[in-house]
Amino acid sequence: MIVALEKTRIRHIVAVSCYNEPIALIETIVQSVADQTEVNRIIMVISFDEKTPDKEKKCEYLQNRFKDAGFERIICTIHPYGLPGEIPGKCSNSNYGLRTAVNQINVADDDMKNILVTTCDADSKFPPDYIAALTWKYLQENQPALTTIYQSPLFYNWKLDSLSFIMRVTGLLRSLLMLGALIPFNINTMSIFSYSFSLAKKGDFIHPRYQMDDIICLIRWMGETQQRLRISMIPVPVISGPTSGETVEYEIIEWARQARRWTIGAAEVFHYFIIKSIHMPKMAAFS
């Protein structure tokens, strides 16, 4: 079906940002990407921060573990600490990893729309047909490289059977919010999303001075393209790690940490929006 639709072969970059996650967790997400039905289309990019413990050993282990997995290429990057105009976090790490990967694969300008980038977290699990579904959706919509970001529904049911009742309910509610509002009303992307390399290049990649890459990218790229970006749903879910602890007490502590992070993130997003809104179309900014 995909071959019948594509005039030029669509390739993929799947980029995961890591810091202090256990190597077993990182191995799980990379394995879920290696299990893709279209794995031969994928360039796997694993980005570590300079302060990640044993980063060189982790890179070497992952390179050896997945060298025969079928990837077009597997790239490990180490983001230097303290670069001017950056703060430590997913945005700066993803930005450095993506730029490094692009330099290594040497993408021609006229081929940028034929490369799709998927950004994800280390606690994600892709279904085997994610890349195939994304490719099909992109081709079916006639390759809207500069107008569309792709989002799959996120299901927060990693080890759902072992979680408390509260965590099960909140996980389901978050999934329903995404399916019922965030995607259909083009509000914002969340954690794991895909876009064309053309859009990333035009939007100057990911802003390294902020933390929340999903909403920051949406605002930044709308300002650069001077139009409202559409969020298109990929019809396959991705499993994402829930906000939870082993006991109710640890769950409360974890939620407190997340609430603090989200509050800081929401404040920085509002600050960024106020700065950039004057450069955006009025209706896009209003939305």
Secondary structure, 3 states (H helix, E strand, C coil): CHHHHCCCCCEEEEEEECCCCCHHHHHHHHHHHHCCCCHHHEEEEEEEECCCCCHHHHHHHHHHHCCCCCCCEEEEEEECCCCCCCCCCHHHHHHHHHHHHHHHHCCCHHHHHHEEEEEECCCEECCCCHHHHHHHHHHHCCCCCCCEEEECCEECCCCHHHCCHHHHHHHHHHHHHHHHHHCCCCCCCCCCEEEEHHHHHHCCCCCCCCCCHHHHHHHHHHHHHCCCCEEEECCCCEEECCCCCCCHHHHHHHHHHHHHHHHHHHHHHHHHHHHHHHHCCHHHHHC
